[in-house]
């Protein structure tokens, strides 16, 4: 599992790379190479989405604890509600 600073650094690096690819895409259209660049941008977008998902999950873990603990507490609370 990556730490938040590691995830943020990777997001920053990929965002810069994507910006460069968009610039290259505008030039690639003139040379007919736009499909290759589009595929690279799509791959970066997918990776960025996964990184943001990981970032949100890590922040939630830090704030609320491990997922298993949360589920265990919720089930215990549900049992108490049903017993009352």
Secondary structure, DSSP 4 states (H G I P E B T S, - for coil): ---HHHHHHHHHHHHHHHHHHHHHHHHHHHHT-HHHHHHHHHHHHHHHHHHHHHHHHHHHHHHH--HHHHHHHHHHHHHHHHH-
